[in-house]
Structures are given as C-alpha cells and as structure tokens.
Amino acid sequence: MPAISAVTILVNGHRAESASLLRDVEAYLEGQGIRFRTVRFDEEPPGATAAGDLLLSLGGDGTLLGAARMAAAAGMPILGVNLGDLGFLTEITQEEWRSAFEAYRGGSLGISERIMLAASVVRRGKEVVRRIGLNDAVVSASGVVRIIRLEVNLRPSRLGRYRADGLIVATPTGSTAHCLSAGGPILHPEMSCLILNPICPFSLSNRPLVVPGEQPVEIVVEPSQRASISLTVDGRTVAELEQGDTVIVAVAKEKTRLVRSVTRSFYEVLRSKLRWSGEPNA
C-alpha cells in the first residue's frame, strides 16, 4: 500500500466547480493528517515541480497536462479529477475522487504508466530549448496559416519531405487529442511508440505513420522556408523556429503515472466520450 503523507494539489481556478471541490479536498486531507500544497494551474510557473507522494489534479485534460509536467521529474503518481467537458485523461469524476483516493491509498488501484516525449530545438549545432510533454509536439506555421516545407528523418533513416500546414508528433496518450482531430489513429495509451501525422498535407499520399518509440524523429526546417514556424508542446508555444533549425522529438526518460479509474477502462472511456461502439448507431 502506498504511504501518503504529503500531497500537491493542482487546481484549475477557472472552473466554476473548483472552489467547492478544493475546499472539500483540503478539509479531507487535513482531517487525515496529510500535508498538502495547493498550486493554481493558471499561475503554474514554467519549470514548476511537485513534491510529496501524490499529485491531485482538479480540472480538465489541460490541467492534467500541467500536472504531468510538474510530476515528471519525481515520477509522482497523479490522480486526475475531471472538471472539464470531455476528460480523456481525467477519468475520475468529482463524485468519485474520495473513493478513488482511498482505494489507491489502500492498495486496490493500480497505475497506468504513459510515455512522454522530449522535443529539442538544435540551432547551429547547439540545443537551445528542450521541453517534455505527455500529448504531442507540433511544428506548424505561426500567425497566418501557410503550407510549410519540412524534411523528416527517422534516425538513422531518411523519411522524406512534407508539404503541409504542419506536422504532429504524438504519443499514444495524445492520439485522442489534436492528432485524432487531424485524422490520426487511436492507440492504446500504454503503448510505446510515436505517431507522425501531417496537418492538411499537400499530397494525399502523406498519411499518418506509427513508428517505434526507440526511433527519434528529426524535423528540419528547410533553409528556403519563408513562413514563420513555431514549435508547440502540449499546446504551449516553446520556440519560434528559424531556417535550418532541427527539431528532435524522442521518447523521454520521464514517464507519466496516472492512478487508474475506479469504474472504467480506456475502452469504456472511448465508447462514452466519443459515443463510439464499433458500429453506427441505429
């Protein structure tokens, strides 16, 4: 049974329900003699880390992505409570949070371990930025949408040139996020692989590609590229790219560890959230 003596709470204060739930959570932890620290998601500083034995994420999937960044270095388990609309990552409802917490504390709930990706920008031979993420890294035009040209390699092999509005490199967890809306496949979130998915490609032959997790993806901004291009990781802009820059996306050494839902599996979430039963509804 995991010993829980200290908890970090990450709360999305923009959610109307968050204030009452936070009061409930803090009162419960105080009554149990568990120390806690509360961090507001909208005030989460870059590079913020979590401390303790468990991170409680109160919000939607965006809040949980922030929790994943905070918990990654320590490998801290995350219990995500859904205050959002969809909630692929946050499978536990407001009504279930206490029973889920007690079940995990009692040793009857397991952990879903997810790979994360690390995206680095190499400029003139030097790494100038590195970010980790749970969902995806996206190279796309910033500002006015324009077709961009990218050279893509799967080390040590050359893959080819892409002409598209952008390129998504997604984890299996991120397969149900931006990647899905761009026509990508749905993967089980505990797999170890990456998805390459062009956004609105110029050629119909450019289709999504699933590659082994041990193969880093190398994306080169062509020197003749005129459009402004940016790199985003989990929806956050991390770098404005220059001609000749290389973006390297690989499976990170850090992982995200999510407390499993009390009542539902990934496939049940898939059916309920997407209203997808494997065949058309009557």
N, C-alpha and C positions, 0 to 999 in steps of 0.2 A: 504494500500500500504506500503511495507517495506521501511523504511528510510535507505538509503545507503550513509554514509558519509565517510567510510573507508573500503578499500578492501585489502586483502592479495592475491598476485599472486604467484602461484607455477608453475614454468615453467621447462620443460624438455629441457635443452640446447643441448642435443644430437640430437634432431630432427632438420633437415635442415630448416624446415619452421618456427621454433620457434622464431628466431631473428626478422623477419619482423612482425610476428603477435604480439610479445611482444611490439615492437615499436608502433604499431597501438593501442594496448590496453592502454599502458601508456599515449599516446597522447590524446586518447579519455577521459580517466579518469581525466587527468589534465585539459582538456577543460571543463569538467563538475564540476570542483572544488571538486573532490573526492580524498581524501588522499589514498595513496597506498604504500605497501611494497612488494618488489619482492624477492622471495626465489628460489634458483636454486634447482631442485629436486635432482640432482646428488651431491649436497652439503648439503642436508637436514640433520641436526644433529639429533641423537637419542633424542626422547622426545620433538622435536620442536613443538611449538603450534602456532596457527594462531590468529590474532587479527583483529577486525573490524566487519563489518556487513555481509560480503560475502567473500568466498574464490573462486578465479578463478583458475581452474586447466587447464594448457595448456600442453597437451601431450597425452599419450595413457592411457589405463586402469591402467598400473603400476603407472603412475603419480597420477592418481585419488586415488589409494590405499594409497599413501603417503598423499594426501590431506585429506582423511578420518581420518588418524591417527592424523593429525595436528588439524583438526576442531572438533574432537570428544568431547573434554573436554568442549568447549564453546557451543556445539550444533549448530555451524555455518553452514548455508546453503552453498552448493558447486555447482558452475556452471562449469561443465566439458566440455572442448572443445577438440575434437578429432584431434590429430595429428598422431595417430597411424594407424595400418593396419586394426584391427578388430573393437575395440571400442564397447563392450557390455555396459560398464558403461558410457563412454563418447559419448552420443548420439548426441550431438550438433556439427555441422561441423564448420570449420573455417569461412565459409561464413555466418553462422547463428549467430555467437556469439553476435554481436551487437544487432540484433533484439531480441535475447533471453534475453540479459541483460536488454534491455529497456522494454520488455514485463513483465519480473519479477519485475522490479522496478515499473512498472505501475500497478501491482497487477493482471495481467491476466494470470500468470503462477503459478502453484501450486508446492508443494514439494512432492517428493517421499521419504518416511521415511523407512529406512532399518535397520534391527537389525544388531548388531555387536556381535562378540564372544570375550570372555576373556579366555585366556589359561594360566594356572598357573602350575608351577612345584613345587611339595611338596617333600622335601628330608629330611628324618629322622624327620618327623613331623613338618617341617618349610617350609613356602613358600619362595622359593629362587628366583623366577622370575615370572613376570606377564606381559603379552602383550595383547593388543587388536588388532583385525583385522576385516576387512569387508568381506573377501572371505573365508578363511579356516585356519585351524591348521592341520599340518601333522606330524605324528610320523613315521619315516622311518629310515632305515639303512643309516649311513653316510659312504662315501667312496665306497668301493666295495659293490654292491647290494647283500644282502643276506636275506633269509627268517628270519623274526623275530617273536618272540612269545610275545603276549600281552594279558593280562587279561582285559576285558572290562565290566564295570558295568554302569547301568543307575540308579543312586541313586533314591530310596534305593534298587533297584533290581539288581541281577546279570544277565549279558547278556551272557557271555561265553568267551572262548579263541579264539584268532585269530592267525593263522599262515599265514603270507602274507609278501609281500615286504614292507608293511606299512599300515597305516590307515589314511584316510582323514576324518576330521570333518568339514563340510562345512555349511555355511549359505545359504539361498535361493539365495542371490545375487551371492555367489560363486558357485552355481550349474552349471553355464555355463562356469566355468574356469577349473582348474585341475580336479575337481570332474567329469565333463562331459567327459573329455578325458579318465577317468578311468572307464567309463561305468555307471556313476550315472544318476539319473533322473534330468530333468529340472523343477524347481519350479518357481512360480511367485515370484519376488524379494521382495514383500512387505509382504510375509507370515512370521509367527513367529514359526520357527521350525529349527531343525538341521538334517543334513544328515550324516550318518555313512557309509563310503564307503571303503572297503578294497582294497588295490592295489595288483593286481595279487594274489588272495588268493590261498592257497594250496588246499583248498576244494571248489568244485563247489557249495556247499550249502551255502557258505558265500556270501550273496548278499547285495546290498545297502539297508539301512534301514532309514526311515524318522521317527524322534522322536519329541515329543512335546518340545517346547522351554524351558519350565519350568523344564525339567529334565536334570541336569548336567551329562556330560559324564565323566567317570573316567577310565583312561587308566593306567594300572600298568605294568611296565617293569619287567618281571619275573626275579627272582634272578639268575636263571641258564643261562640267556641270555649272549652270548659271543660276538655277533656283536656289533659294535659301533652304537649307535642310537642317532638321533637328533630330536629336535622339531623345525619346521619352522612355522611361522605365516605370511600369505600373501607372501610367497616365501622367507622370510628372516629368516635365522637361528637365533634362540633366545637362545637355550640351547643345550649342549651336555648332554645326559641323562645317568644316572648310574643305575646299577642293583638296583631294589627295588623302584626307583622313581615312583611317581604317577603324571600323567598329568590330570588336571581337566579342562574341556572345558565347558563353560556355556554361555548363552546369557548375554552379558554385559549390564550394566546400560546405557552406552553410545550408541548413535544411529548415523547413517549417514543420513544426509538430503540433497538430491540431487534435484536441480531445474529440473523440467520436460522438456522434449524436446519440441521445438516449433511445430514440424511437425509430430512426430512419437511416437507410443506407444511401450511398451515392445514386444508385439506380432509382430508388424511390424519390429522391430529391429531383432527379432528372424528369421523372414522369410528372411530378406535381408542379414543378416550376415551368417546364416547357409544354405541359399538357400533352406529353408525348408517350404514347403507349405502344409504339412499334407499328401501328397501322392507323389509317384515317379514322376519325371519329364518325360514328353513324349519324 
